[in-house]
Amino acid sequence: MYPLITRDPVSGHELIVTRLESPRSGIVIEGQFDLGWIGRLTREQLDFVELLVKNRGNIQKLAADLDIAYNTARSRLDEIVTALGGAPENDGRVDRRLVLDRLAAKEIGVEEAMRLLKR
């Protein structure tokens, strides 16, 4: 058997399932079936989710298993959350780039920027 393909290799859009078959009983069901949240993820993202579940949500262990930095693992998880329609957490940390962009645009002063960056 081949691994499940969730995205159209040409357009990148979600695929639908049109046929389900039981090898044991031989029954075949045809129609149009949604893959649900699984269809919104790439094969690589599904593999990441599988490993995350196997590691019981421990991102540090997952990062070690994949031999990647913790921040890289968090970034990949954020991409998955976004693909599923959620907003990634920022752990209460200030987005330094956003603060600096606001400072450059003169939306805030130096004192306000320093106060935000110290949080």
Residue pairs with C-beta under 8 A, 6 or more apart in sequence:
3 43
4 38
4 43
4 46
5 15
5 43
6 14
6 15
6 35
6 38
6 39
6 40
6 41
6 42
6 43
6 46
7 13
7 14
7 15
7 39
7 42
7 43
8 14
8 15
14 35
14 39
14 40
15 35
15 39
16 32
16 33
16 34
16 35
16 39
17 32
17 33
17 34
17 35
18 30
18 31
18 32
18 33
19 28
19 29
19 30
20 28
20 29
20 30
20 33
21 27
21 28
21 29
22 28
37 84
38 46
40 83
40 84
40 85
41 49
41 80
41 83
41 84
45 76
45 79
45 80
45 83
48 62
48 76
48 77
48 80
49 80
51 62
51 65
51 66
52 59
52 62
52 77
55 61
55 62
55 65
59 70
59 73
59 74
59 77
60 70
62 73
63 69
63 70
63 72
63 73
66 73
77 88
78 88
78 89
81 87
81 88
82 88
94 116
94 117
94 119
96 117
99 108
99 113
99 116
99 117
100 113
102 108
102 113
103 109
103 110
103 113
108 116
